[in-house]
Every structure is written in structure tokens, then in C-alpha cells.
Amino acid sequence: MRGRPYDQRLSWAPELVVRVKGGEVRMNQQGNRNAWKGLVAGVVGGVVASWAMDRFQYWWLSFDGGDERQLQQTQSDEGNQEEPATVKTAAAISEGVFGHSLTAREKEIAGPLVHYAVGTAAGAVYGVAAEYEPNVTTLAGFPFGAAFWMVVDEGALPLLGLTKGPTAYPISTHAYALAAHLVFGLTAEVVRRTVRRAL
């Protein structure tokens, strides 16, 4: 009908067209955005991405000539073995909340649990965010992985005293950590998108 160009379109197609500064922003009128589906897809993506990141780190250190012990720990500048941040986090939670100091065996279990818990939580947030702001998924999840690295490895961990400051580590260490998080971001996005389409 003349004068109401979008009425017929809306009656036949599940999309809403909003004009913004001469352009068009298309939104799904049927409510295609679903936080729960995004959450589920993000959680699955986070779990798989955590596993992929772990395998990448193992491969990197193996390729770099690290022995079995170095595959689980990072080498400090002084030559002493420094516990991974995941183990330090688990130990801090155990001591602060439960008043229990983790044994060596418990640390071997708790470290990976923290790794997967953080990765899963990040994936969940990412999955929900992708429902409401699709731009966060651009470039196949690489920006997400880089942001995760910047916020956690370069920011939160040093501030919480779980690692040294960024300047205490060589560039190669930062490159290794960034590469691992890029693998995380890519895997999280590929899996999230696949699961979301299936839901």
C-alpha cells in the first residue's frame, strides 16, 4: 500500500527494518536473539576452546624442547620453577575459602579445573554477548581471544599477585600466551557458531 511501504514486508517476513542515518539496521522481529541458547553455545565453545588451548600450549612447549615438567610449569627468570597462575588461583581459593593448603596431588587436579572453569565462564559471557552484539564475533573470534589475553594475563593476574608484572617476562612469553589465547578465541567462535545454528 502506498505510504506504508513496510507493512506488507512485515506481514510476510520475520524482520524489522529500522532506518538509522540513511541506512538500514535489520532486526529479527521473531526474537531471534536468545540468551539461553547463546549461553549454551558459549559454554560448549568455552569448554572445547579451553581444551584446544591446552593442547596448543602442550604442543608449543614440546616443539620448543621443553621436558615433561616444563610442560606443566613456567620457568622464572631466576631459574626456579614458578607455579602456573591456575594453580596459584586454586591454592588461593582453597586457603581463603576452606582454610586448606592444597597438596601437590591436589594442585595437579585443581590447576586444570581452574583453567577449564575460567575458559567456560569466558565462553558463556561471549556466547550471550554474541546474541545481542554480533560484532563481538568478527574476525573469527580472534579479537575475543586477544581481549581475553589482555584482560586476564596482562591485567587481572598481575593485579591479583598471581603472576609478575608484564615487564618481568620476555617478549617470547607474551607471544606464546597471546598465540594460545588466539587459538582459544578462534575455537570458541567456531564451536559457538556451530552449536548455535543447531539449537
C-alpha positions as CSV (number, residue, x, y, z in Angstrom):
1,M,0.0,0.0,0.0
2,R,1.2,3.5,-0.8
3,G,2.5,5.5,2.1
4,R,3.2,2.4,4.3
5,P,6.0,0.5,2.4
6,Y,6.9,-1.8,5.2
7,D,3.5,-3.1,6.3
8,Q,3.4,-5.8,3.6
9,R,7.0,-6.7,4.2
10,L,6.4,-7.2,7.9
11,S,3.4,-9.3,7.3
12,W,5.4,-11.8,5.2
13,A,8.9,-11.7,6.6
14,P,10.2,-12.0,10.2
15,E,12.3,-9.0,10.0
16,L,12.0,-5.4,11.2
17,V,13.7,-2.6,9.3
18,V,14.8,0.5,11.2
19,R,16.2,3.4,9.4
20,V,19.3,4.9,11.0
21,K,21.0,7.9,9.4
22,G,20.0,6.9,5.9
23,G,20.9,3.3,6.4
24,E,19.0,0.2,7.5
25,V,19.5,-1.9,10.5
26,R,17.7,-5.2,10.2
27,M,16.5,-6.9,13.4
28,N,14.6,-10.2,13.7
29,Q,11.0,-9.5,14.6
30,Q,10.6,-13.0,15.9
31,G,13.1,-12.5,18.7
32,N,15.9,-14.5,17.2
33,R,18.2,-13.3,20.0
34,N,18.1,-15.9,22.7
35,A,20.2,-15.5,25.8
36,W,19.8,-19.1,26.9
37,K,20.8,-20.6,23.5
38,G,23.7,-18.2,23.4
39,L,24.7,-19.3,26.9
40,V,24.6,-22.9,26.0
41,A,26.6,-22.4,22.7
42,G,29.1,-20.2,24.6
43,V,29.6,-22.8,27.3
44,V,30.2,-25.6,24.9
45,G,32.6,-23.3,22.9
46,G,34.4,-22.3,26.1
47,V,35.0,-25.9,27.1
48,V,36.2,-27.0,23.7
49,A,38.3,-23.9,23.4
50,S,39.9,-24.5,26.8
51,W,40.9,-28.0,25.6
52,A,42.3,-26.6,22.3
53,M,44.3,-24.0,24.2
54,D,45.7,-26.6,26.5
55,R,46.7,-28.8,23.6
56,F,48.3,-25.9,21.8
57,Q,50.3,-25.0,24.9
58,Y,51.5,-28.6,25.2
59,W,52.4,-28.7,21.5
60,W,54.2,-25.3,21.7
61,L,56.3,-26.3,24.7
62,S,57.0,-29.7,23.2
63,F,58.1,-28.1,20.0
64,D,60.2,-25.6,22.0
65,G,62.1,-28.5,23.6
66,G,60.5,-28.4,27.0
67,D,60.6,-31.5,29.2
68,E,57.6,-33.0,30.9
69,R,58.0,-30.8,34.0
70,Q,58.2,-27.7,31.9
71,L,55.0,-28.6,30.1
72,Q,53.2,-28.1,33.4
73,Q,55.2,-25.1,34.8
74,T,56.8,-21.9,33.6
75,Q,60.4,-21.0,34.1
76,S,61.1,-17.9,36.1
77,D,64.0,-15.6,35.4
78,E,65.8,-16.8,38.5
79,G,65.8,-20.4,37.3
80,N,63.2,-21.6,39.9
81,Q,60.0,-23.3,38.8
82,E,57.1,-20.9,39.1
83,E,53.6,-22.5,39.6
84,P,51.1,-21.7,36.8
85,A,48.6,-19.0,37.6
86,T,45.8,-21.5,37.5
87,V,47.4,-23.5,40.4
88,K,48.0,-20.3,42.3
89,T,44.4,-19.3,41.9
90,A,43.2,-22.7,43.1
91,A,45.5,-22.6,46.1
92,A,44.3,-19.1,47.0
93,I,40.7,-20.1,46.8
94,S,41.3,-23.3,48.8
95,E,43.2,-21.4,51.5
96,G,41.0,-18.3,51.6
97,V,37.6,-20.1,51.5
98,F,38.3,-23.5,53.0
99,G,41.4,-22.9,55.1
100,H,43.1,-25.8,53.3
101,S,46.5,-25.9,51.8
102,L,46.5,-27.9,48.6
103,T,48.8,-30.9,48.4
104,A,50.9,-31.5,45.3
105,R,48.4,-34.1,44.0
106,E,45.5,-31.7,44.6
107,K,47.3,-29.0,42.7
108,E,47.6,-31.3,39.7
109,I,43.9,-31.6,39.7
110,A,42.9,-28.1,40.8
111,G,45.0,-26.3,38.2
112,P,43.3,-27.7,35.1
113,L,39.9,-27.3,36.8
114,V,40.5,-23.6,37.2
115,H,41.7,-23.4,33.6
116,Y,38.5,-25.0,32.3
117,A,36.3,-23.0,34.7
118,V,37.7,-19.7,33.6
119,G,37.5,-20.7,29.9
120,T,34.0,-22.0,30.3
121,A,32.9,-18.8,32.0
122,A,34.5,-16.6,29.4
123,G,32.8,-18.7,26.7
124,A,29.4,-18.3,28.4
125,V,29.8,-14.5,28.5
126,Y,30.9,-14.5,24.9
127,G,28.0,-16.6,23.8
128,V,25.4,-14.3,25.4
129,A,27.2,-11.2,24.2
130,A,27.1,-12.6,20.6
131,E,23.3,-12.7,20.8
132,Y,23.0,-9.0,21.5
133,E,26.1,-7.6,19.8
134,P,27.1,-9.8,16.8
135,N,30.2,-7.5,16.2
136,V,32.0,-9.3,19.1
137,T,32.3,-12.4,16.8
138,T,34.1,-10.5,14.0
139,L,37.3,-11.9,12.6
140,A,36.5,-15.5,13.7
141,G,36.9,-14.8,17.4
142,F,40.5,-13.6,17.2
143,P,39.6,-10.2,18.8
144,F,37.8,-12.1,21.6
145,G,40.9,-14.2,22.3
146,A,43.2,-11.2,22.2
147,A,40.9,-9.3,24.6
148,F,40.8,-12.3,26.9
149,W,44.6,-12.4,27.0
150,M,44.9,-8.7,27.6
151,V,42.3,-8.6,30.4
152,V,43.3,-11.8,32.2
153,D,47.0,-12.5,31.5
154,E,48.2,-8.9,31.2
155,G,45.8,-7.3,33.7
156,A,44.0,-9.3,36.3
157,L,46.6,-11.9,37.1
158,P,49.4,-9.4,37.9
159,L,47.0,-7.1,39.8
160,L,45.9,-10.1,41.9
161,G,49.5,-11.0,42.6
162,L,49.2,-14.4,40.8
163,T,51.9,-13.6,38.3
164,K,54.6,-11.0,38.0
165,G,54.1,-7.8,36.1
166,P,54.1,-7.9,32.3
167,T,57.6,-6.3,32.1
168,A,59.1,-9.2,34.1
169,Y,58.6,-11.6,31.2
170,P,60.4,-11.7,27.9
171,I,58.5,-10.9,24.6
172,S,58.6,-14.6,23.7
173,T,56.5,-15.4,26.8
174,H,53.9,-12.7,25.9
175,A,53.8,-14.0,22.3
176,Y,53.3,-17.6,23.5
177,A,50.4,-16.5,25.7
178,L,48.8,-14.4,23.1
179,A,49.0,-17.2,20.5
180,A,47.4,-19.6,22.9
181,H,44.5,-17.1,23.6
182,L,44.0,-16.6,19.8
183,V,43.6,-20.3,19.5
184,F,41.1,-20.1,22.3
185,G,39.2,-17.3,20.6
186,L,39.1,-19.0,17.2
187,T,38.0,-22.3,18.6
188,A,35.3,-20.7,20.9
189,E,33.8,-18.9,17.9
190,V,33.8,-21.8,15.5
191,V,32.2,-24.1,18.1
192,R,29.8,-21.5,19.4
193,R,28.5,-20.7,15.9
194,T,28.2,-24.4,15.1
195,V,26.2,-25.2,18.2
196,R,24.1,-22.0,18.0
197,R,23.0,-22.9,14.5
198,A,22.0,-26.4,15.7
199,L,19.8,-25.1,18.5
